[in-house]
Amino acid sequence: MTSTIKSTGIVRKVDLLGRVVIPKEIRSVYNFVEEQEVEFYVENNRIIIGKYHKNCIFCNSDQNLIVYEDKLICGQCVGYINKNMVLGAAQ
């Protein structure tokens, strides 16, 4: 999947506390709300900000999540991993 990065032409300064305001136009278009959790990605020399979704790292499910080493994994994937680890150890 290829994504296209578009310039908005909007420039903001980082304040003394390291904060940057996401422009209202962008918040509106992408449905960012007050207290929205965001996630930061780094690609080459760019910082990408996206909505944080609490989903399984393997299947993207948002049901029955547990935290394992700071990663979210759903119960179904935990079962699949456990089953395959047992099968792999038996070989």
C-alpha positions in Angstrom: 0.0 0.0 0.0 1.5 3.3 -1.0 0.5 6.6 0.7 0.8 10.1 -0.7 2.0 12.9 1.6 0.3 16.2 0.7 1.5 19.6 1.9 -1.2 21.7 3.5 0.8 24.9 3.3 0.2 25.4 7.0 3.3 26.2 9.2 3.3 26.1 13.0 6.1 26.9 15.5 7.0 24.5 18.3 6.5 26.3 21.6 8.9 26.4 24.6 7.3 23.2 26.0 7.7 21.3 22.6 4.0 21.6 21.7 2.6 22.1 18.3 -1.1 23.0 17.6 -2.8 20.9 15.0 -4.7 23.4 12.9 -8.5 23.4 13.3 -9.0 22.7 9.6 -7.0 19.5 9.8 -8.7 18.5 13.1 -12.1 19.0 11.5 -11.3 17.0 8.3 -9.8 14.1 10.2 -12.3 14.2 13.2 -9.7 14.9 15.9 -11.6 15.7 19.1 -10.5 17.1 22.4 -8.4 14.7 24.5 -7.8 12.6 21.3 -4.9 10.3 21.8 -2.3 10.6 19.0 0.6 8.4 18.0 3.9 9.5 16.5 5.7 7.8 13.6 9.0 8.7 12.1 9.8 8.2 8.4 13.1 9.4 7.1 13.2 13.0 8.3 9.5 13.4 8.9 7.3 13.1 12.0 3.9 11.8 11.2 1.0 12.2 13.7 -2.0 9.9 13.6 -4.9 8.9 15.7 -4.0 6.3 18.3 -6.0 3.2 18.0 -6.0 0.6 20.7 -5.9 -2.5 18.5 -4.1 -5.9 18.3 -0.7 -5.6 16.6 -1.4 -8.7 14.6 -5.0 -8.7 13.5 -6.1 -5.1 14.3 -9.0 -6.3 16.5 -10.1 -4.0 19.3 -11.7 -6.8 21.4 -10.3 -8.7 24.4 -6.9 -6.9 24.4 -4.0 -7.7 26.8 -0.7 -5.9 27.1 2.4 -7.9 26.5 5.8 -6.1 26.5 4.0 -2.8 25.8 2.1 -4.2 22.8 -1.6 -4.9 22.5 -2.6 -8.4 21.6 -6.1 -9.8 21.4 -7.1 -13.1 23.1 -7.6 -14.9 19.8 -4.0 -14.1 18.6 -2.7 -15.1 22.1 -4.4 -18.4 21.6 -3.0 -18.8 18.1 0.5 -18.0 19.3 0.3 -20.4 22.2 -1.0 -23.2 20.0 1.7 -22.7 17.5 4.4 -22.5 20.2 3.3 -25.8 21.6 3.2 -27.4 18.2 6.6 -25.9 17.3 8.1 -27.2 20.5 6.7 -30.7 19.9 8.5 -31.0 16.5 
